[in-house]
Amino acid sequence: MNSDAKLQDKDLFTFIDSDSIQSEKIIAPRYSYWRSVFRVFFKKRINIVLIVFFIILVLSSLLFPIFFPYLPYENVTDAKSYNLSPSAAMDYFNNGAFDLKWIFGTGQQGNSIFYGIMASAGTSLKLAVICAAINMTIGILLGAVWGYSKTFDQIMLVIYNIIANVPYILLISVLVYVIGAGFWSFIFALCVTGWLSIAYFFRTQVLIIRDREYSLASRCLGTPIPRMISRNILPFLTSVTVTLLATELPSYISMEVFLSYIGVGMSAEVPSLGRMIQEAQSSFMVYPWAFWPPVVIASAITIILYVLGQNLADASDPRTHM
């Protein structure tokens, strides 16, 4: 029995040599910030559902007009095709057979409302992405410098106080009337001062963190200002940046819809959800199929972008990774 016990002890325990170098090593799992962010983000099933729905909506609005172009005046000479309900439009054009083109009926000029919604949604999404990219890039970079440099701060505060007192919608309306109502003209009107409020917001955030211990230590070591901004300040504001982006993207879509609705938006040849709503508002009780589909699509895009953005902002907060 004693020999069997000794054999079992040899199997269970093994003597190792003490190594001072190995004892200093700390073994820990590798940490990835963005992997942790998306792990927290995808824990909510509603995010997955919204992403799938949004991808379908984006692909449809961007690719559908390429293969099936929207022609708003293709039936303008046929008065019988005006303001047809979905069933009446399919009877009139397809002898009652189902056709996706007429699933929402026709508009005031016999145009396909479904094709118009797809083209208009693509316009709104492209507008939002371009404006957000321009304004966020300029606003973040200038805001970081604005909050870090006291000399630049004095100059920008004067500019901000002057421009901020001018109503934003009034400024956009004047610019649209002066330079024209095209797609790129409208983007210019939204971006010419749209970055200023973003820059001011980031200036305030930078003022909060610029004098923290690690920033002061970097300054004492002679770290250049651009490096301090890119390494010490902006990474700390990741969750703030995502939060702001979550509000900026849907706000541009809402702005485009509202301005087009009041007649200050893009030119008539550019498909617009706001213009479709504006054209159908006078008779939405008589022809509801022309009014409610663009309203629902515009609302769905803005709500989905806002909810996904807010959930991503919450997930990007390091405190949610603990």
Buried (B, 14 or more C-beta within 10 A) or exposed (E): EEEEEEEEEEEEEEEEEEEEEEEEEEEEEEEEEEEBBBEBBEEBEEBEEBBEEBEEBBEBBBEBBEEBEBEBEBBBEEEEBBBBBBEBBBBBBEEEEEBEBBBBBBBBBBBBBBBBBBBBBBBBBBBBEBBBEBBBEBBBBBBBBBBBBEEBBEEBEEEBEEBEEEEBEEBBBEBBEEBBBBBEBBBBBBBBBBBBBBBBBBBEBBEEBBEEEEBEEBBEEEBEBEEBBEBBBBEBBBBBBBBBBBEBBBBBBBBBBBBBBEEBBBBEEBBBBBBBBBBBEEEBEEBEBBBBBBBEBBBBBBEBBBBBBBBBBBBBBEEBEE
